[in-house]
Amino acid sequence: MKVKLEKSKAFYDVYERKPTGDKTVVHYCPGCGHGNIHKMITEAIVDLGVQDRTIFVSPVGCSVFAYYYFDLGNIQAAHGRAPAVGTGVKRVHPDSIVISYQGDGDLAAIGTAEIVHAANRGEKMTVIFVNNAIYGMTGGQMAPTTLEGQRTTTSPYGRSPANEGYPVRVAELINALQAPVYIERTALTDAKSINKTRQAIRKALQYQVENKGFSLVEVLSACPTGWGIHPVQARQWIKENMEPVFPLGCLRDRGAEIPASPLEPRPFVAEGLHELLDHPAPGAEEERAAGAPRPADPFLGSPRVKVAGFGGQGVLLLGLGLASVGMKLGRHVSWLPSYGPEMRGGTANCSVRISDEFIGAPIVNQSDILVAFNRPSLEKFEPDLRPGGMLFYDSSLIDVSPQRSDIVTVAVPATKLADELGNTKAANMVMFGAIVERTGLFAVADVVRNLGSFIKLKKLIPLNEQAVERGGAYIRSLA
Amino acid sequence: MAKTILKGNEAVIHGAILAGCRAYFGYPITPASEIAETAARYMPRVGGTFLQAESEVAAVNMVYGAAGAGARAMTASSGPGISLKMEGISYMAGAELPCVVVSIARGGPGLGNIAPEQGDYHQVVWCGGHGNYHNIVLAPNSVQEMSDHAMLAFDLADRYRNPVFILTDGAIGQMMEPVEFPAEVHAPPAKEWAIGVGERARRNVVSSINLDPDELEQQNLKLAEKYARITEAEVRFEEYRLDDAEVVLVAYGIVSRVARTAIEALRREGLRVGMLRPITLWPFPAARLRELAERPAVRELLCVEMSTGQMVRDVELAVLGRKPVSFFGRCGGNIPSDVEIAEQVRRRTARQGGGR
């Protein structure tokens, strides 16, 4: 029987992407484990028939050049970010097979957050974690998995738990999370352990092909150059020194519990997009009341409005209502809130502008109309009203009188009137009715007709309608 | 389409989805969170991905992955979050990946505050990440432009395979205005270079590594040539009442809106003042500013910003001493008022002997 030895089809025959040196051999040092692991990955991919859909995420570390060798889609990630990059790939191509291939510095130091959260989300990817207890590429510095007492260029006196803490056990760490499907730690020391590693990598990829979820295989692997020992001794060193700290074995295998499902591409939805985005149908507005009567005072026809009060009094909604109804009537409008902490319990205010022309500054520093729902707001903003401007205030909540005599003051017991309607929260809409009735900015009927444009809960519309009408009626009762 | 009233932070997602973006990766931060919230609401409805990442760093690297895989992908944040995203943005510039990043600037440095500022101009326009690269930077000043620029941003990103920023401030992000969406809907273009599923995609590599100094030099020169093409073709700006202007205001974002109100008031007083508003901050409308500076009527350029003076350096570089360039700024979260800006202009015209 003739045995033909050949490279896996998922490797390039000649490594054309390698810029220098012999293009038929890899750049890894003698005795390095990456070569073995690369081979196991390619063989599994070819056997599973997924070469055309596999995307290999290269990390920063010695395997940064994996794209020289793998005849697979390749994307090179920033240091530690391979699980995040893999997430981006997998989410837009759920039918791809994503391999995040990472070393110990990459995964367990700078990329700790990315691996923990990708595992916790159960990203349907395969992570191959090569643990050699040292930074290989940068020249033998301490890794999070460096053993206690192990000398490296940045732990020249040996890793001291008092200074650098203890080796991070990644497989155990990931095993604390609920989502992962398969977690196993293997080693590359002898024929038996190499075979176990091959099986583990194959299983992790098989599970991804079956669309089952997140897998991580941690492989204890030699770095003779970084460790400064002979390749043959290096394999023994793993057995004697690493395995006691990083015990081998399967920590979790829930593959049998999860039914296989097909890998399906994400369809691109373009139909009915405007409807899905809640855009108004064409012609839904266009009731432009160009000829509608306007207040005689041009400032009140194109007012700069400030609405202020406590958070929760519906201050921002009243402002939005003014802007929304203005828009529906074909006016230029803007609404700018004070935002941030004020929204959570303090005072709230917003600037509203309604105009027949393009609005420059949306911020209202000097106002034509001030609406105050509490005393601090009255005191703060009353000085900013222009002479002749109009002040509306909730006289059921504010027990002081406005100070200025050069403005028009309209006291509206908005909260009391809202209480009479059965809901204190409608005070803002009572005030809305009073404002439009008193200024002539819009008709009360304009507001009532357009309540749905800014009140999203339809069941609240009848109450708000009553409130707006009540505010308008109150103003008429004063005449 | 009929108009609808939205926040700038909402409109930018509507525009992005209409432009064919189906992948959003982000992290909450005031005053940009409504962008993530809007994406969270609509991306699943349109068959897209919304993912709240564990960090800004992870979010931008997810964008890197999605963009490398050929999708129109985006993220958004504000100052401190944008600082964290710089890593991924440099990698995307290096790997020539198209993507859109929205920055809703707030008060800094450090934790600063959440009120609007323009102190991140240097960070975004002059690129806070490492290496020789440029972002294309759009500067919307209205809710309508937040939507329009999202669509433009994805087109520019794909046309040049380059990160595109939408840089604006908390005020434009938070304010609501009517916005009208175009009826037509875009599908992302096919990307021959992207990784993905299929025999052809298998041949592709997305990477920014190049160990050979000569090759990396060539790659940098290729990028520089691309940036020159962008500078040639993509400068955008808006002019307001510049015909006879003696004082030229230069402002972007919310400040350009306030400046417009100031100009209206000054014009009523008979003062000849106008404004150039850069719409692209990079490439910067330097050639146009130079032309304006060469007009005999123009006496001075006044750059108004919500910073201690950042864009003003670009204005100075454009004008190269042809006319005086001065600066007026508020910062820390304060927006200059139209009254303040008008007063600054009056002082200058008075000093120069009247504006009539």
Interface residues (C-beta under 8 A of the other chain):
Chain A: R17 P19 T20 Q51 D52 R53 T54 I55 V57 S58 V64 Y67 D71 L72 G73 N74 I75 Q76 A77 A78 R81 A84 V85 G86 T87 G88 V89 K90 R91 V92 H93 D95 S96 A113 E114 V116 H117 R121 P265 R266 P267 F268 V269 A270 L273 H274 L276 L277 D278 H279 P280 A281 P282 G283 A284 E285 E286 L320 A323 S324 M327 H332 V333 S334 W335 L336 P337 Y339 G340 P341 F358 I359 G360 A361 P362 I363 N365 Q366 S453 F454
Chain B: M1 A2 K3 T4 I5 H14 I17 L18 G20 R22 A23 F25 T30 P31 Y42 R45 V46 G47 G48 T49 L51 A53 E54 S55 V57 A58 A59 N61 M62 V63 Y64 G65 A66 A67 G68 A69 G70 A71 A73 E87 G88 Y91 A95 I114 A115 G170 A171 Q174 M175 M176 E177 P178 F181 A183 V185 A187 P188 I195 G196 V197 G198 E199 A201 R202 N204 V205 V206 S207 S208 I209 L211 D212 E215 I254 R257 V258 A259 R260 T261 A262 I263 E264 I335 S337 D338 V339
